[in-house]
């Protein structure tokens, strides 16, 4: 499965109604955001450090993918 599709599936599992054209992190509450980080770490077998937990890294699928690829 493509990384983008996998990320999209994870986000949709956390929040059903998401507009992928808008800033993603602004659509999640704090618990959903933590859930996203946890699921990304599990799915991609990475560790997202505190310094990477910035809204800019989670604003869209492209930025999430970039961060994941840097961790591999």
Secondary structure, DSSP 4 states (H G I P E B T S, - for coil): --HHHHHHHHHHHH-SS--TTS-SGGGS-HHHHHHHHHHHHHHHT----GGG--GGGGSSHHHHHHHHHHH-
